[in-house]
Amino acid sequence: MAEGHSAVVTPMSEGASGDNYLTTGKGVLSWLFTLDHKRISVMYMVAILSSFLFGGMFALLVRTEMLTPGATIMTADTFNKMFTLHGVVMIFLFIIPGIPAALGNFVLPLMLGAKDVALPRLNLLGFWCWLTGATVCMVSIVVGAVDTGWTFYAPYSTTTGTAVVSMTLGALILGFSSILTGLNFIVTIHTMRPEGMTWFKMPLFVWSLYSTAIIQVLATPVLGITLLLLIAERTLGVGIFDPALGGDPVLYQHFFWFYSHPAVYIMILPAMGIISELVSVFSGKHIFGYKFIAWSSVAIAVFSFLGWGHHMFTSGQSPLVNVIFSALVFGVAIPSSLMVFNWLATMYKGAISLAAPMLYVLAFLFLFSIGGLTGLFLGALSTNIHLHDTYFAVAHFHYLMFGGTVIAFLGGIHYWWPKMFGRMYSEFWARISAALIFVGFNLTFFTLFVMGSHGMPRRYYNYLEVFKPYQQASTVGSYLLGLGFMIMAYYLAQSLLKGEKAPENPWGGASLEWETASPPISRNFEHEMIGLDPYDINALELSSDSGSYIRKDPSSILLTQAGGE
């Protein structure tokens, strides 16, 4: 931006002209063909949370079946389809696109003080790719639900009579949505940062989205190629994974995990970015170790491409290769641990507020730590042999993905909900919901650690009588988890209908998204913004009149040409 500009201060609530993004444009088509990143974000959120509902229903059916040994409510074939659909829906339709598409799309341009993402038409195309891919996946359920597990392992996936082709085709289309989102974020971050926002003045959520975008762009094409090869195997009989035709089923595992191991960090890195934002705001302190957290995001992205073989310790790899992959898996614990220690240091002697978003931060720290520490047992060659393909691996994965990514996603929703929709939710019911989700989750999955360490295999329809008390406790926990989400759906819906009007900055966040109206106007900001320290909490003070945190020096973040526009 050229020099010679002067700051012109206009309170956003007074300077904002026109309708907010929710009321600009009427009718369904104004949404389906919008180029506004905020509307695209809301459509993603509705679609992704709908997928979460379906995936959760499949999970509850699976847990209900496991109440007793043998048949409880379904046959063995139906059980195989239920846990496969749970995995496919949760991984490909919900958790991979969840934070970047639903929250990142909304918040990223606002955090940069920009009017939109750099490539708004590409953004809309990404949503349509997601919608198309999700539709194909849903159609495949009707045609003949897959029973392969969400990994589609060959050779079973090349021979089963279920609708593998249509499901994998849907996943392939969903991959294009992920690539387009990642590409858009990279271009936006490189080209649309405001004056004064250097790389090390970006919010850490932006750093996490940038690192995630690199993985999305580089790793997702490998999944696309793998799924195309699988489709070719089934339809043309080319024999890439069939030993009878000179193929190798282990090759499929290498291809699949070369994407899916980085995909784990597509899921968890944005969650870490959310926690960095929330822990600073609700501790009332500047984030501790900013550069360590920023570089740790990049380090995790690099490590994510190097550890895929740790999923294959029992597949016949050479001992040397196993040792190398084991060391690399242990290596990724270093930047992850740095983040956790910096979050704890931020909280130390802070003025901690136990609002609902902070409750999810505390839950994340507890659950993610358990997930990370139990990963050491799966990364160590000796213990992996015993724990591989048991409930222990299922519990570890859920403590990272649900206890990490989903919990952070819920924290992010509660944090940015007032900004997105301009309404406050019931803090009382939000805390009740958070408590039920925390207790229900631990009851559901900690019991799986015990069963897995005693040899209970995953994906089994039947089990020994000795595991019955653990299975029943886990099922009860899943019902508590479901109740927590039902309460959440109720109070969030109620807030949209008759919630108290939200202040522009109810929490005291110092990043730029809190400098616009709630909900934002279509072009986000009335004035061009300047990038300042996004964690300078001391630059804010609580206004007793509006209930909003405001800047002590409002001119510090507003920049227009001299004389106004």
C-alpha positions in Angstrom: 0.0 0.0 0.0 1.3 3.4 -0.9 2.6 5.8 1.8 0.9 9.0 2.6 -2.3 7.4 3.9 -3.9 8.6 7.0 -6.2 6.8 9.4 -9.8 7.7 9.4 -11.7 6.2 12.3 -15.4 5.3 12.0 -17.0 2.8 14.4 -18.0 -0.2 12.5 -21.5 -0.3 13.9 -22.1 3.2 12.6 -20.0 3.1 9.4 -21.3 -0.2 8.1 -23.8 0.5 5.3 -26.3 -1.9 3.7 -27.4 -5.4 4.8 -25.1 -8.0 6.4 -24.1 -11.0 4.3 -27.0 -13.1 5.6 -29.6 -10.7 4.3 -28.0 -9.5 1.1 -29.7 -11.3 -1.7 -32.9 -13.4 -1.3 -33.8 -16.9 -2.4 -32.0 -20.2 -2.6 -30.2 -19.3 -5.9 -28.6 -16.3 -4.2 -26.9 -18.8 -1.9 -26.1 -21.6 -4.3 -24.3 -19.2 -6.8 -22.9 -16.8 -4.3 -19.2 -15.8 -4.5 -19.2 -14.5 -0.9 -16.8 -16.6 1.1 -19.0 -16.2 4.2 -22.1 -17.7 2.5 -20.0 -20.5 1.0 -18.7 -21.2 4.5 -22.2 -21.4 5.9 -23.3 -23.8 3.2 -20.3 -25.9 3.9 -21.2 -25.9 7.6 -24.8 -27.0 7.0 -23.7 -29.7 4.6 -20.8 -31.0 6.7 -22.8 -31.0 9.9 -25.5 -32.9 8.1 -22.8 -35.5 7.2 -21.8 -35.6 10.8 -25.3 -36.4 11.8 -25.4 -39.3 9.4 -22.0 -40.6 10.5 -23.0 -40.3 14.1 -26.2 -42.3 13.5 -24.1 -45.1 11.9 -21.8 -45.0 14.9 -24.7 -45.4 17.4 -26.1 -48.3 15.4 -22.7 -50.0 15.5 -22.4 -49.4 19.3 -25.9 -50.7 19.9 -25.1 -53.9 18.0 -22.1 -54.4 20.3 -24.3 -54.4 23.4 -24.3 -58.2 23.4 -22.3 -60.9 21.7 -23.8 -62.2 18.5 -26.8 -60.6 16.8 -28.4 -57.7 18.7 -30.1 -55.5 16.1 -28.4 -56.4 12.7 -26.7 -59.1 10.8 -22.9 -59.5 10.3 -23.1 -58.2 6.8 -25.1 -55.1 7.8 -22.6 -54.5 10.6 -19.7 -54.5 8.1 -21.6 -51.9 6.1 -22.5 -49.7 9.1 -18.9 -49.3 10.4 -17.7 -48.8 6.8 -20.2 -46.0 6.2 -19.4 -44.5 9.6 -15.8 -44.3 8.6 -16.3 -43.0 5.1 -18.8 -40.3 6.0 -16.8 -39.1 9.0 -13.4 -39.1 7.3 -14.2 -37.9 3.7 -17.4 -35.9 4.2 -16.9 -34.4 7.6 -13.5 -34.3 9.3 -11.2 -33.6 6.4 -13.2 -30.7 5.0 -14.7 -29.6 8.3 -12.4 -26.9 9.8 -10.8 -25.6 6.6 -14.0 -25.4 4.6 -16.6 -24.5 7.2 -14.6 -22.3 9.6 -11.4 -21.4 7.6 -13.5 -20.2 4.6 -15.3 -17.8 6.9 -12.5 -16.6 9.1 -9.4 -16.5 6.9 -10.2 -13.4 4.8 -11.5 -11.6 7.9 -8.3 -12.4 9.8 -6.4 -10.9 6.8 -8.6 -7.8 6.7 -9.6 -8.8 3.1 -12.9 -8.5 1.4 -12.9 -12.2 0.2 -10.6 -15.1 -0.7 -8.3 -14.5 -3.7 -10.2 -16.9 -6.0 -13.9 -16.7 -5.1 -15.2 -18.6 -8.2 -12.7 -21.4 -7.4 -14.1 -21.3 -3.8 -17.7 -21.9 -5.1 -16.4 -24.6 -7.5 -14.9 -26.4 -4.5 -18.2 -26.4 -2.7 -20.0 -27.8 -5.7 -17.3 -30.5 -6.0 -18.0 -31.4 -2.4 -21.7 -31.4 -2.9 -21.3 -33.6 -6.0 -19.0 -36.0 -4.4 -21.2 -36.3 -1.3 -24.2 -37.0 -3.5 -22.4 -39.8 -5.3 -21.4 -41.3 -2.0 -24.9 -41.2 -0.8 -26.2 -42.8 -4.0 -23.7 -45.6 -3.6 -25.3 -46.4 -0.2 -28.6 -46.9 -1.9 -27.1 -48.9 -4.7 -25.2 -51.2 -2.4 -23.4 -49.9 0.6 -19.7 -50.8 0.8 -18.4 -53.2 3.4 -14.7 -52.8 2.9 -13.8 -50.4 5.8 -13.1 -46.8 5.0 -9.6 -47.7 3.7 -11.0 -49.8 0.7 -8.1 -52.3 1.1 -7.4 -54.5 -1.8 -7.8 -57.4 -2.6 -11.2 -57.4 -0.9 -12.3 -54.1 -2.4 -11.5 -55.4 -5.9 -13.7 -58.5 -5.4 -16.7 -57.6 -3.2 -20.1 -57.2 -4.8 -20.9 -53.9 -3.0 -20.8 -50.5 -4.6 -17.1 -49.8 -4.3 -16.8 -48.0 -7.7 -19.5 -45.4 -6.9 -18.2 -44.8 -3.4 -14.6 -44.4 -4.4 -15.7 -42.2 -7.3 -17.5 -39.9 -4.8 -14.3 -39.8 -2.6 -12.3 -38.9 -5.8 -14.6 -35.9 -6.5 -14.4 -34.9 -2.8 -10.6 -34.8 -3.3 -11.0 -32.0 -5.9 -12.8 -29.9 -3.4 -10.0 -30.3 -0.9 -7.3 -29.4 -3.5 -9.3 -26.3 -4.6 -9.7 -25.1 -1.0 -6.0 -25.6 -0.3 -5.0 -23.8 -3.5 -7.3 -20.9 -2.7 -5.9 -20.5 0.8 -2.3 -20.5 -0.3 -2.9 -17.8 -2.9 -5.0 -15.8 -0.5 -2.4 -15.8 2.2 0.4 -14.9 -0.2 -1.4 -12.1 -2.0 -4.0 -10.6 0.4 -2.3 -9.8 3.6 -2.8 -6.2 4.6 0.0 -3.6 5.1 1.9 -4.4 8.2 1.0 -8.1 8.4 4.3 -9.9 7.8 4.5 -13.7 8.0 5.1 -13.5 11.7 2.2 -11.2 12.4 -0.3 -13.6 11.0 -2.8 -15.3 13.4 -1.7 -18.8 14.2 -5.0 -20.2 12.8 -3.8 -18.7 9.4 -0.5 -20.5 9.8 -2.3 -23.8 10.5 -4.5 -23.3 7.4 -1.4 -22.5 5.3 0.4 -25.7 6.4 -2.8 -27.7 5.9 -3.2 -26.3 2.4 0.2 -27.4 1.4 -0.6 -31.0 2.4 -4.0 -30.8 0.6 -2.4 -29.7 -2.7 0.5 -32.1 -2.6 -1.0 -35.2 -1.0 -4.6 -35.4 -2.3 -3.6 -36.1 -5.9 -2.0 -39.3 -4.7 -5.4 -40.4 -3.3 -7.0 -39.5 -6.5 -4.6 -41.7 -8.5 -5.0 -44.6 -6.0 -8.8 -44.5 -6.3 -8.6 -44.3 -10.1 -6.4 -47.4 -10.1 -8.8 -49.2 -7.8 -11.7 -48.3 -10.1 -9.7 -49.5 -13.1 -8.9 -52.8 -11.3 -12.6 -53.5 -10.7 -13.9 -52.4 -14.1 -11.1 -53.3 -16.5 -9.3 -56.1 -14.6 -5.9 -54.5 -15.1 -4.3 -56.4 -12.2 -2.4 -53.6 -10.5 -3.3 -55.0 -7.0 -4.1 -58.6 -8.0 -1.3 -61.1 -7.4 -2.8 -63.5 -9.9 -2.2 -60.9 -12.6 1.2 -59.8 -11.4 -0.1 -57.1 -9.0 0.6 -56.5 -5.4 -2.1 -55.6 -2.8 0.5 -54.1 -0.5 1.2 -51.5 -3.2 -2.3 -50.2 -2.6 -1.5 -49.8 1.1 1.6 -47.7 0.2 -0.4 -45.5 -2.2 -3.3 -45.1 0.3 -1.3 -44.3 3.3 1.0 -41.9 1.5 -2.1 -39.8 1.3 -3.9 -40.8 4.4 -1.1 -40.3 6.8 -0.7 -36.7 5.7 -4.5 -36.5 5.8 -4.4 -37.1 9.5 -2.6 -33.8 9.7 -5.1 -32.2 7.3 -7.5 -33.0 10.1 -5.5 -32.0 13.1 -3.4 -29.0 12.1 -6.4 -26.6 11.7 -7.6 -27.8 15.1 -4.3 -26.8 16.6 -4.7 -23.4 15.0 -8.1 -23.0 16.6 -6.7 -23.9 20.0 -3.9 -21.3 19.6 -6.5 -18.6 19.1 -8.8 -19.7 21.9 -6.1 -20.3 24.6 -4.8 -16.8 24.2 -8.2 -15.1 24.3 -9.6 -17.0 27.2 -6.4 -16.9 29.2 -6.3 -13.1 28.8 -2.6 -13.3 27.7 -0.4 -13.0 24.6 0.2 -16.4 23.1 3.4 -17.9 24.4 6.1 -18.9 21.9 4.4 -17.6 18.8 7.3 -18.5 16.4 7.7 -22.0 17.9 4.0 -22.7 17.2 4.1 -21.2 13.7 7.2 -23.2 12.7 5.8 -26.3 14.4 2.9 -26.1 12.0 5.2 -26.2 9.1 7.4 -29.0 10.7 4.3 -31.2 11.2 3.3 -30.7 7.5 6.8 -31.8 6.5 6.9 -34.8 8.8 3.4 -35.8 7.6 4.8 -36.9 4.3 7.5 -39.2 5.8 5.7 -41.5 8.2 3.1 -43.4 6.1 4.9 -46.8 6.5 4.2 -46.9 10.3 0.7 -48.2 9.3 2.3 -51.2 7.7 4.7 -52.7 10.3 2.9 -56.0 10.0 2.8 -56.1 6.2 6.2 -57.6 5.5 8.4 -54.5 5.2 12.1 -55.0 5.9 13.2 -54.5 9.5 15.4 -51.5 8.5 12.4 -49.8 6.9 10.3 -50.4 9.9 12.9 -48.9 12.2 13.2 -45.8 10.0 9.4 -45.3 9.9 9.2 -45.8 13.6 11.8 -43.1 14.2 10.0 -40.7 11.9 6.7 -41.2 13.7 8.4 -40.5 17.0 9.9 -37.4 15.4 6.5 -35.8 14.7 5.8 -35.8 18.4 8.4 -33.1 18.9 6.6 -30.2 17.2 3.3 -31.4 18.5 4.6 -31.4 22.1 6.1 -28.0 21.6 2.6 -26.7 20.8 1.1 -28.3 23.9 3.8 -26.9 26.1 3.3 -23.4 24.6 -0.4 -23.6 25.2 0.1 -24.6 28.8 2.6 -21.8 29.2 0.1 -19.3 27.8 -2.5 -20.5 30.4 0.1 -20.2 33.3 -0.9 -17.3 35.6 -3.5 -16.2 33.0 -6.9 -14.8 33.8 -8.7 -17.9 32.6 -12.3 -17.6 31.6 -14.3 -20.9 31.6 -16.6 -19.9 28.8 -17.8 -22.7 26.5 -15.0 -22.3 24.0 -12.4 -22.6 26.7 -14.0 -25.7 28.1 -13.3 -27.3 24.7 -9.7 -26.1 24.9 -9.3 -27.9 28.2 -11.0 -31.0 26.8 -8.7 -30.9 23.7 -5.5 -30.7 25.8 -6.6 -33.7 27.9 -7.9 -35.9 25.1 -5.2 -34.9 22.5 -2.5 -35.7 25.0 -3.9 -39.2 25.6 -4.2 -39.7 21.9 -0.6 -38.6 21.3 0.9 -40.6 24.2 -0.9 -43.8 23.2 0.5 -43.3 19.7 3.9 -44.0 21.1 2.8 -47.6 21.8 1.6 -48.0 18.1 4.8 -46.3 16.8 7.1 -48.7 18.8 7.8 -51.8 16.8 7.5 -54.3 19.7 4.2 -53.1 21.1 2.7 -52.4 17.6 2.8 -56.1 16.8 0.4 -56.9 19.7 -1.8 -53.8 19.4 -2.1 -53.7 15.5 -5.7 -54.1 14.3 -7.1 -54.1 17.8 -9.5 -51.8 19.6 -6.4 -50.0 21.0 -5.8 -48.5 17.5 -9.5 -47.5 17.2 -9.3 -45.7 20.6 -6.0 -44.0 19.7 -7.4 -42.8 16.4 -10.6 -41.4 18.0 -8.8 -39.7 20.8 -6.8 -37.8 18.1 -9.5 -37.2 15.5 -12.6 -36.7 17.8 -10.8 -35.7 21.0 -8.5 -33.4 18.9 -10.1 -32.3 15.7 -13.8 -32.5 16.5 -13.4 -31.0 20.0 -11.4 -28.1 18.5 -14.0 -27.7 15.8 -16.7 -27.4 18.4 -14.6 -24.9 20.3 -14.2 -22.9 17.1 -17.9 -23.0 16.3 -18.7 -21.6 19.8 -16.0 -19.0 19.5 -16.9 -17.6 16.1 -20.7 -18.3 16.3 -21.5 -14.7 17.5 -19.4 -13.3 14.6 -20.9 -15.6 12.0 -24.6 -15.1 13.0 -24.7 -12.1 15.2 -26.4 -14.0 18.1 -25.3 -15.4 21.4 -26.1 -18.9 22.6 -27.0 -20.1 26.1 -23.8 -20.4 28.0 -25.4 -22.6 30.6 -26.6 -25.2 28.1 -23.3 -24.9 26.2 -21.4 -26.0 29.4 -23.8 -28.8 30.0 -23.3 -30.0 26.5 -19.5 -29.8 26.7 -19.5 -31.8 30.0 -21.7 -34.6 28.5 -19.6 -34.8 25.4 -16.4 -35.0 27.4 -17.7 -37.7 29.8 -19.5 -39.6 27.1 -16.4 -39.6 24.8 -14.1 -40.9 27.5 -16.6 -43.6 28.6 -17.0 -44.7 24.9 -13.4 -44.9 23.9 -11.2 -45.3 27.0 -12.8 -48.7 27.5 -11.5 -49.6 24.0 -7.9 -49.1 25.1 -8.5 -51.8 27.8 -10.2 -54.2 25.4 -7.5 -53.6 22.7 -4.7 -54.2 25.1 -6.4 -57.5 26.0 -6.5 -58.5 22.3 -10.0 -57.5 21.2 -9.8 -57.2 17.4 -11.4 -54.2 15.6 -14.1 -54.6 13.0 -15.4 -57.9 14.6 -19.1 -58.5 14.8 -18.8 -61.0 17.7 -16.7 -61.0 20.8 -16.0 -63.1 23.9 -18.2 -62.9 27.0 -15.3 -61.4 29.0 -15.5 -58.2 26.9 -19.2 -57.7 27.5 -19.0 -55.2 30.4 -16.6 -53.0 28.5 -18.7 -53.1 25.3 -21.8 -52.1 27.3 -20.0 -49.3 29.1 -18.8 -48.0 25.7 -22.3 -48.1 24.2 -23.7 -46.2 27.2 -21.0 -43.6 26.7 -22.0 -43.3 23.0 -25.5 -42.5 24.1 -24.3 -39.8 26.5 -22.2 -38.4 23.6 -25.3 -38.3 21.4 -27.3 -36.6 24.1 -24.6 -33.9 24.4 -24.8 -33.2 20.6 -28.6 -33.1 20.8 -28.5 -30.4 23.4 -25.9 -28.5 21.4 -28.1 -28.6 18.3 -31.1 -27.3 20.4 -29.4 -24.3 21.9 -27.6 -23.3 18.7 -30.8 -23.4 16.8 -32.6 -21.5 19.5 -29.9 -18.8 19.4 -30.6 -18.2 15.7 -34.3 -17.8 16.4 -34.3 -15.7 19.5 -30.7 -15.4 20.9 -29.4 -12.2 22.4 -27.8 -9.9 19.9 -24.0 -10.4 19.9 -21.5 -7.6 20.5 -18.9 -7.1 17.8 -16.2 -8.6 20.1 -17.8 -10.5 23.0 -14.6 -12.5 23.9 -11.8 -9.9 23.7 -10.0 -11.3 20.6 -7.4 -9.0 19.1 -7.3 -10.4 15.5 -8.9 -8.5 12.7 -12.1 -10.6 12.4 -13.4 -8.9 15.5 -13.1 -5.5 14.0 -16.1 -6.0 11.7 -19.8 -6.1 12.4 -21.6 -9.1 13.8 -22.6 -10.6 11.4 -20.2 -9.0 8.9 -21.3 -6.9 6.0 -20.9 -8.4 2.5 -17.6 -6.7 1.8 -16.3 -7.5 5.3 -14.9 -4.1 6.2 -15.8 -0.5 5.6 -12.1 0.5 5.6 -8.8 -1.0 4.6 -7.1 -2.6 7.6 -3.6 -2.7 9.0 -2.0 -5.8 10.3 -1.0 -5.6 14.0 -0.1 -8.1 16.6 -3.2 -10.5 16.7 -2.5 -11.5 20.3 -2.1 -8.0 21.8 -4.9 -8.5 24.3 -3.8 -5.4 26.3 -4.8 -3.2 23.3 -8.4 -3.9 24.1 -10.8 -2.8 26.9 -14.3 -3.8 27.7 -17.0 -1.2 27.0 -19.6 -1.2 29.7 -22.1 0.3 27.3 -22.0 -2.2 24.4 -20.6 -5.3 26.3 -18.0 -5.5 23.5 -14.2 -5.3 23.7 -13.0 -2.2 21.8 -9.5 -1.0 20.9 -8.1 1.7 23.1 -6.7 3.3 19.9 -9.2 2.4 17.1 -7.1 4.3 14.5 -4.3 1.7 14.8 -6.1 -0.8 12.5 -8.0 1.4 10.1 -6.3 2.8 6.9 -8.0 4.8 4.1 -6.7 7.3 1.6 -6.3 10.8 3.0 -9.6 12.7 2.8 -11.7 9.5 2.7 -13.3 7.8 -0.2 
